[in-house]
């Protein structure tokens, strides 16, 4: 099985790792937003680059994926493991993103992400087709 597949009962950190691996293997343009007060790290080398101190507004999604094309598609992802639920702020941000033409999805498994990418026309290069 590919290493990015969802494990039963995985934590949100494990889901984040699996999502990062899949997006990287697929060669997609993506960015991971750091929660307020966290320390930013270079995604390639892991070197810490300092405290962000609330760089993102409360409720901002975990990740952004940009699908290239004549009209790029901006997909915001909120990752939730287990029975995790969107906060009121996350619901609000998702509504704001949709209102301005972006796309907002709650992702619980890597398979959810694969379904979302396919929905927007991405042909998977890795994993199940």
ZAKEDO-833744 format. One record per residue (C-alpha): residue number from 1; x, y, z; residue in one letter. Coordinates in steps of 0.25 Angstrom, whole numbers. Layout:
# ZAKEDO-833744
{k = NUM&x = X&y = Y&z = Z&r = A};
...
END
This chain:
# ZAKEDO-833744
{k = 1&x = 0&y = 0&z = 0&r = X};
{k = 2&x = 5&y = 14&z = -3&r = X};
{k = 3&x = 10&y = 21&z = 10&r = X};
{k = 4&x = 1&y = 33&z = 9&r = X};
{k = 5&x = -12&y = 24&z = 11&r = X};
{k = 6&x = -21&y = 27&z = 23&r = X};
{k = 7&x = -18&y = 18&z = 35&r = X};
{k = 8&x = -30&y = 14&z = 44&r = X};
{k = 9&x = -31&y = 23&z = 56&r = X};
{k = 10&x = -20&y = 33&z = 52&r = X};
{k = 11&x = -17&y = 46&z = 59&r = X};
{k = 12&x = -19&y = 59&z = 52&r = X};
{k = 13&x = -3&y = 60&z = 51&r = X};
{k = 14&x = -3&y = 47&z = 44&r = X};
{k = 15&x = -14&y = 51&z = 35&r = X};
{k = 16&x = -6&y = 64&z = 32&r = X};
{k = 17&x = 7&y = 56&z = 29&r = X};
{k = 18&x = -1&y = 47&z = 19&r = X};
{k = 19&x = -8&y = 59&z = 12&r = X};
{k = 20&x = 6&y = 66&z = 11&r = X};
{k = 21&x = 12&y = 53&z = 5&r = X};
{k = 22&x = 1&y = 51&z = -5&r = X};
{k = 23&x = 1&y = 66&z = -10&r = X};
{k = 24&x = 16&y = 65&z = -12&r = X};
{k = 25&x = 16&y = 52&z = -19&r = X};
{k = 26&x = 5&y = 58&z = -28&r = X};
{k = 27&x = 14&y = 70&z = -31&r = X};
{k = 28&x = 3&y = 80&z = -27&r = X};
{k = 29&x = 5&y = 94&z = -22&r = X};
{k = 30&x = 1&y = 95&z = -8&r = X};
{k = 31&x = 3&y = 103&z = 5&r = X};
{k = 32&x = 1&y = 99&z = 19&r = X};
{k = 33&x = -4&y = 111&z = 28&r = X};
{k = 34&x = 2&y = 111&z = 42&r = X};
{k = 35&x = -8&y = 113&z = 54&r = X};
{k = 36&x = -6&y = 126&z = 62&r = X};
{k = 37&x = 5&y = 126&z = 71&r = X};
{k = 38&x = 12&y = 114&z = 65&r = X};
{k = 39&x = 26&y = 113&z = 59&r = X};
{k = 40&x = 28&y = 113&z = 44&r = X};
{k = 41&x = 36&y = 103&z = 38&r = X};
{k = 42&x = 42&y = 101&z = 24&r = X};
{k = 43&x = 34&y = 90&z = 18&r = X};
{k = 44&x = 46&y = 85&z = 10&r = X};
{k = 45&x = 57&y = 84&z = 21&r = X};
{k = 46&x = 49&y = 86&z = 34&r = X};
{k = 47&x = 57&y = 98&z = 39&r = X};
{k = 48&x = 50&y = 107&z = 48&r = X};
{k = 49&x = 48&y = 121&z = 44&r = X};
{k = 50&x = 42&y = 128&z = 56&r = X};
{k = 51&x = 29&y = 130&z = 63&r = X};
{k = 52&x = 17&y = 134&z = 54&r = X};
{k = 53&x = 10&y = 141&z = 65&r = X};
{k = 54&x = -4&y = 140&z = 60&r = X};
{k = 55&x = -1&y = 142&z = 45&r = X};
{k = 56&x = -14&y = 135&z = 41&r = X};
{k = 57&x = -28&y = 140&z = 46&r = X};
{k = 58&x = -36&y = 130&z = 55&r = X};
{k = 59&x = -43&y = 119&z = 47&r = X};
{k = 60&x = -34&y = 120&z = 35&r = X};
{k = 61&x = -32&y = 106&z = 28&r = X};
{k = 62&x = -20&y = 97&z = 30&r = X};
{k = 63&x = -16&y = 96&z = 15&r = X};
{k = 64&x = -18&y = 102&z = 2&r = X};
{k = 65&x = -16&y = 94&z = -11&r = X};
{k = 66&x = -16&y = 102&z = -25&r = X};
{k = 67&x = -19&y = 94&z = -37&r = X};
{k = 68&x = -13&y = 100&z = -49&r = X};
{k = 69&x = -21&y = 103&z = -62&r = X};
{k = 70&x = -26&y = 114&z = -70&r = X};
{k = 71&x = -34&y = 118&z = -58&r = X};
{k = 72&x = -26&y = 113&z = -45&r = X};
{k = 73&x = -35&y = 106&z = -35&r = X};
{k = 74&x = -32&y = 110&z = -20&r = X};
{k = 75&x = -36&y = 99&z = -11&r = X};
{k = 76&x = -35&y = 101&z = 4&r = X};
{k = 77&x = -35&y = 89&z = 13&r = X};
{k = 78&x = -38&y = 88&z = 28&r = X};
{k = 79&x = -33&y = 74&z = 33&r = X};
{k = 80&x = -40&y = 67&z = 44&r = X};
{k = 81&x = -37&y = 54&z = 50&r = X};
{k = 82&x = -47&y = 45&z = 57&r = X};
{k = 83&x = -59&y = 52&z = 62&r = X};
{k = 84&x = -53&y = 66&z = 61&r = X};
{k = 85&x = -63&y = 77&z = 57&r = X};
{k = 86&x = -62&y = 90&z = 50&r = X};
{k = 87&x = -62&y = 102&z = 60&r = X};
{k = 88&x = -72&y = 113&z = 58&r = X};
{k = 89&x = -60&y = 121&z = 53&r = X};
{k = 90&x = -56&y = 111&z = 43&r = X};
{k = 91&x = -70&y = 110&z = 38&r = X};
{k = 92&x = -70&y = 125&z = 36&r = X};
{k = 93&x = -57&y = 125&z = 29&r = X};
{k = 94&x = -62&y = 114&z = 20&r = X};
{k = 95&x = -74&y = 122&z = 16&r = X};
{k = 96&x = -65&y = 134&z = 13&r = X};
{k = 97&x = -56&y = 126&z = 4&r = X};
{k = 98&x = -68&y = 120&z = -4&r = X};
{k = 99&x = -74&y = 134&z = -5&r = X};
{k = 100&x = -62&y = 140&z = -12&r = X};
{k = 101&x = -61&y = 128&z = -22&r = X};
{k = 102&x = -51&y = 119&z = -14&r = X};
{k = 103&x = -54&y = 105&z = -10&r = X};
{k = 104&x = -54&y = 100&z = 5&r = X};
{k = 105&x = -54&y = 85&z = 9&r = X};
{k = 106&x = -53&y = 77&z = 22&r = X};
{k = 107&x = -44&y = 66&z = 20&r = X};
{k = 108&x = -44&y = 54&z = 29&r = X};
{k = 109&x = -36&y = 43&z = 21&r = X};
{k = 110&x = -26&y = 43&z = 9&r = X};
{k = 111&x = -37&y = 37&z = 1&r = X};
{k = 112&x = -46&y = 49&z = 4&r = X};
{k = 113&x = -35&y = 58&z = -2&r = X};
{k = 114&x = -33&y = 49&z = -14&r = X};
{k = 115&x = -48&y = 50&z = -17&r = X};
{k = 116&x = -48&y = 65&z = -16&r = X};
{k = 117&x = -36&y = 66&z = -25&r = X};
{k = 118&x = -43&y = 57&z = -35&r = X};
{k = 119&x = -56&y = 65&z = -34&r = X};
{k = 120&x = -48&y = 77&z = -39&r = X};
{k = 121&x = -42&y = 69&z = -51&r = X};
{k = 122&x = -29&y = 65&z = -45&r = X};
{k = 123&x = -24&y = 52&z = -51&r = X};
{k = 124&x = -16&y = 44&z = -40&r = X};
{k = 125&x = -2&y = 41&z = -44&r = X};
{k = 126&x = 0&y = 32&z = -31&r = X};
{k = 127&x = -8&y = 23&z = -23&r = X};
{k = 128&x = -22&y = 17&z = -27&r = X};
{k = 129&x = -27&y = 22&z = -40&r = X};
END
